[in-house]
Amino acid sequence: MFFSQCALADEGGVSFWVPGFFGSLSAAPQQPGWSLANVYYHTSVSAGADVARAREFTLNRVPANVTVNANLNLSVNATGDLGFVIPTYVFATPVLGGQASVSLVAAYGVVSTTLAGQLSGNITGPGGGSIPFLRSDSVSDTTWGFGDLVPQFALRWNAGVNNYMTYITGDIPVGAYQSDRLSNLGIGHGAIDAGGGYTYFNPATGHEFSGVLGFTYNFKNTATQYQNGVDLHFDWGASQFLTKQVQVGLVGYAYKDIGCDSGSGDHVGCFQSQVFGIGPQFGYIFPLSETLQGYINLKGYAEFGASDRPKGWNTWLTFVISPAAAPPPAPRRMITK
């Protein structure tokens, strides 16, 4: 579920990592074999002059001889409706004493973005003088298509109620992307992301808590000669299993750029963005057959504390088909004589 949201962080408000990808039971062991996750993701965000100005530069809509005022009457609004298909294979043979899995994330859908307002500043003339500059802008577009491909490898270890995991993933930039377009489904550059997580899960009490910390290294976007800094993200989930099938709780995330951007976009400054999100979740596990089980999870986030990036809200509806847990062996009858 790593796709370029219509406007997030880094270059013009776009990042590789989608906050909220990990949640409850992230580090818990899985059943060996194939599983398939299908996710419907909806996001609605908006931002002010800080992100809008960066998008104006990215789209080359600001003349080179214009000095743009810091306080602009500009805004960006965006919505996205995405579907993710995530096949996963979990190996039965232990790797480094843990459980290994490989996944491939593919995305498809539609993103719409609107940038509107007034752009003002001063035009520097040939003799060094300046002339006041004012322009009203209203730009919008909609993009349908496929996102980038994202492979992932993970290892999980179990020690009673404590579970640990580590992962590495990256972006293969093959999705719909144009540097002069507001809405994109790809990010236009490669990226590598790695991190680790922990899950506490006590089946006897139904208590569960998970947290996953990761870091993203971004390669240069050759279309814009711009390179995003290193990003830090932390996803967490806390839940209570009311029964062995019904789960309720909270989810949240924190996202922050810890490295400055570089390249042709230096005129927008360091552009270190951050955002936080929190919301409810509900999960339900149900049998599909003797060998398969289904899992539905609905979670939503309201964002706050945003800086140099849009904020809004997003929802995730996930349906997973996976191998069912093996039933416990039947007890043997004691034969007495």
RAUR-V168741 format. One record per residue. N is the residue number from 1. RES is the residue in three letters. NEAR is the number of other C-alpha atoms within 10 Angstrom. D_FIRST is the distance of its C-alpha to the first C-alpha in Angstrom with 1 decimal. Layout:
n-><N;N>
res-><RES;RES>
near-><NEAR;NEAR>
d_first-><D_FIRST;D_FIRST>
This chain:
n-><1;2;3;4;5;6;7;8;9;10;11;12;13;14;15;16;17;18;19;20;21;22;23;24;25;26;27;28;29;30;31;32;33;34;35;36;37;38;39;40;41;42;43;44;45;46;47;48;49;50;51;52;53;54;55;56;57;58;59;60;61;62;63;64;65;66;67;68;69;70;71;72;73;74;75;76;77;78;79;80;81;82;83;84;85;86;87;88;89;90;91;92;93;94;95;96;97;98;99;100;101;102;103;104;105;106;107;108;109;110;111;112;113;114;115;116;117;118;119;120;121;122;123;124;125;126;127;128;129;130;131;132;133;134;135;136;137;138;139;140;141;142;143;144;145;146;147;148;149;150;151;152;153;154;155;156;157;158;159;160;161;162;163;164;165;166;167;168;169;170;171;172;173;174;175;176;177;178;179;180;181;182;183;184;185;186;187;188;189;190;191;192;193;194;195;196;197;198;199;200;201;202;203;204;205;206;207;208;209;210;211;212;213;214;215;216;217;218;219;220;221;222;223;224;225;226;227;228;229;230;231;232;233;234;235;236;237;238;239;240;241;242;243;244;245;246;247;248;249;250;251;252;253;254;255;256;257;258;259;260;261;262;263;264;265;266;267;268;269;270;271;272;273;274;275;276;277;278;279;280;281;282;283;284;285;286;287;288;289;290;291;292;293;294;295;296;297;298;299;300;301;302;303;304;305;306;307;308;309;310;311;312;313;314;315;316;317;318;319;320;321;322;323;324;325;326;327;328;329;330;331;332;333;334;335;336;337>
res-><MET;PHE;PHE;SER;GLN;CYS;ALA;LEU;ALA;ASP;GLU;GLY;GLY;VAL;SER;PHE;TRP;VAL;PRO;GLY;PHE;PHE;GLY;SER;LEU;SER;ALA;ALA;PRO;GLN;GLN;PRO;GLY;TRP;SER;LEU;ALA;ASN;VAL;TYR;TYR;HIS;THR;SER;VAL;SER;ALA;GLY;ALA;ASP;VAL;ALA;ARG;ALA;ARG;GLU;PHE;THR;LEU;ASN;ARG;VAL;PRO;ALA;ASN;VAL;THR;VAL;ASN;ALA;ASN;LEU;ASN;LEU;SER;VAL;ASN;ALA;THR;GLY;ASP;LEU;GLY;PHE;VAL;ILE;PRO;THR;TYR;VAL;PHE;ALA;THR;PRO;VAL;LEU;GLY;GLY;GLN;ALA;SER;VAL;SER;LEU;VAL;ALA;ALA;TYR;GLY;VAL;VAL;SER;THR;THR;LEU;ALA;GLY;GLN;LEU;SER;GLY;ASN;ILE;THR;GLY;PRO;GLY;GLY;GLY;SER;ILE;PRO;PHE;LEU;ARG;SER;ASP;SER;VAL;SER;ASP;THR;THR;TRP;GLY;PHE;GLY;ASP;LEU;VAL;PRO;GLN;PHE;ALA;LEU;ARG;TRP;ASN;ALA;GLY;VAL;ASN;ASN;TYR;MET;THR;TYR;ILE;THR;GLY;ASP;ILE;PRO;VAL;GLY;ALA;TYR;GLN;SER;ASP;ARG;LEU;SER;ASN;LEU;GLY;ILE;GLY;HIS;GLY;ALA;ILE;ASP;ALA;GLY;GLY;GLY;TYR;THR;TYR;PHE;ASN;PRO;ALA;THR;GLY;HIS;GLU;PHE;SER;GLY;VAL;LEU;GLY;PHE;THR;TYR;ASN;PHE;LYS;ASN;THR;ALA;THR;GLN;TYR;GLN;ASN;GLY;VAL;ASP;LEU;HIS;PHE;ASP;TRP;GLY;ALA;SER;GLN;PHE;LEU;THR;LYS;GLN;VAL;GLN;VAL;GLY;LEU;VAL;GLY;TYR;ALA;TYR;LYS;ASP;ILE;GLY;CYS;ASP;SER;GLY;SER;GLY;ASP;HIS;VAL;GLY;CYS;PHE;GLN;SER;GLN;VAL;PHE;GLY;ILE;GLY;PRO;GLN;PHE;GLY;TYR;ILE;PHE;PRO;LEU;SER;GLU;THR;LEU;GLN;GLY;TYR;ILE;ASN;LEU;LYS;GLY;TYR;ALA;GLU;PHE;GLY;ALA;SER;ASP;ARG;PRO;LYS;GLY;TRP;ASN;THR;TRP;LEU;THR;PHE;VAL;ILE;SER;PRO;ALA;ALA;ALA;PRO;PRO;PRO;ALA;PRO;ARG;ARG;MET;ILE;THR;LYS>
near-><25;24;28;27;28;32;31;26;29;30;26;26;22;23;25;29;25;16;23;25;15;22;25;27;22;25;28;21;19;21;16;19;13;16;20;16;18;17;20;18;18;18;20;21;21;21;23;21;20;22;28;29;25;22;24;19;18;21;15;12;13;15;10;10;12;17;16;17;12;12;13;17;15;22;20;26;21;24;23;23;18;24;22;21;16;19;17;21;19;19;17;14;11;12;13;10;11;18;22;24;21;17;19;16;21;20;24;20;17;20;26;19;23;19;22;16;18;14;22;20;18;16;19;16;11;8;6;7;9;15;11;11;15;13;9;11;14;11;13;16;14;17;19;16;16;22;30;27;19;22;17;17;17;20;22;25;21;16;8;9;14;14;20;22;22;19;19;17;20;22;26;18;19;17;22;19;22;15;16;16;16;26;27;30;28;29;28;25;22;18;21;16;20;17;18;20;23;23;26;22;24;15;13;9;11;15;17;20;22;24;24;25;18;19;21;23;19;23;17;19;17;11;11;17;11;21;22;30;22;19;25;20;22;23;25;25;25;23;23;20;21;12;12;12;12;15;21;17;19;20;24;25;24;20;23;20;24;14;17;17;23;19;13;13;20;14;11;19;11;17;27;21;22;24;23;21;23;21;18;18;24;18;21;17;17;15;15;14;10;11;12;14;17;19;17;18;18;17;22;23;23;15;20;16;11;18;19;24;28;29;25;19;18;22;20;20;18;18;19;17;19;23;20;18;13;9;8;6;6;6;6;6;6;5;5;4;2>
d_first-><0.0;3.8;6.0;9.5;10.4;14.0;15.4;14.2;16.1;18.0;19.4;20.2;17.6;14.4;12.2;9.6;8.1;6.7;9.4;9.1;6.2;9.4;12.3;15.5;16.6;14.0;17.0;19.0;20.1;18.8;21.1;21.7;20.8;18.1;15.5;13.2;10.4;10.1;8.4;10.1;9.0;12.1;13.0;16.5;17.7;20.9;22.6;26.2;28.2;26.4;23.2;25.2;27.6;25.0;23.7;27.4;27.9;24.8;26.1;29.6;31.1;33.2;36.5;37.0;40.2;38.8;38.5;36.0;36.7;34.4;34.6;33.4;33.2;29.8;26.6;23.2;21.5;18.2;16.3;13.1;12.5;9.4;8.8;6.3;8.5;8.1;11.7;12.9;16.5;18.3;21.6;24.8;26.6;26.1;25.0;26.6;27.5;23.9;21.5;19.3;16.2;14.2;10.9;9.5;6.1;7.5;7.1;10.4;12.3;14.6;14.9;18.4;20.0;23.6;25.6;29.1;32.1;34.8;34.6;37.8;39.4;42.3;43.0;44.9;47.8;49.5;52.2;49.8;50.2;47.5;47.1;45.0;41.9;40.3;37.9;36.0;32.6;30.5;27.7;24.9;22.8;20.2;17.9;16.8;15.1;12.3;9.7;9.8;9.5;8.0;10.3;10.6;14.0;15.0;18.4;19.5;23.1;25.0;28.2;29.2;27.4;25.7;22.6;21.1;18.1;17.1;14.2;13.8;11.0;11.3;10.7;12.9;13.9;14.7;13.1;15.4;16.9;20.4;21.6;24.1;21.8;20.5;17.4;15.0;11.7;12.0;13.1;16.2;16.3;15.2;13.9;14.2;12.7;14.5;15.7;17.0;17.2;19.8;20.3;23.6;24.2;27.7;28.1;31.6;30.9;27.3;26.3;22.8;21.2;18.2;17.2;14.9;15.9;14.5;15.6;14.4;17.0;16.8;19.1;21.3;20.5;23.6;23.7;24.4;25.6;23.4;21.6;19.5;20.6;19.0;16.4;16.6;14.2;15.0;13.3;15.8;16.8;20.4;21.7;24.8;25.2;28.1;28.6;27.1;24.9;24.3;22.1;22.2;21.4;19.7;16.4;16.0;14.8;16.6;15.6;18.3;19.3;22.0;23.1;24.6;23.5;26.0;27.3;28.6;26.9;29.1;31.0;28.3;28.9;26.8;24.1;22.7;20.4;19.3;18.1;18.1;16.8;18.2;18.5;19.3;17.7;19.2;18.6;20.8;21.4;23.7;25.3;24.8;27.4;29.3;26.6;23.4;21.9;19.4;17.3;16.4;14.8;15.1;14.4;15.0;15.5;18.4;18.3;21.5;23.0;21.3;23.0;22.6;19.4;18.9;18.5;18.3;16.4;13.2;12.7;10.4;12.1;11.1;13.5;13.9;16.8;18.0;21.5;23.8;25.5;28.9;31.8;34.3;37.4;40.3;43.1;46.3;49.5;52.2;55.3;58.6;62.1>
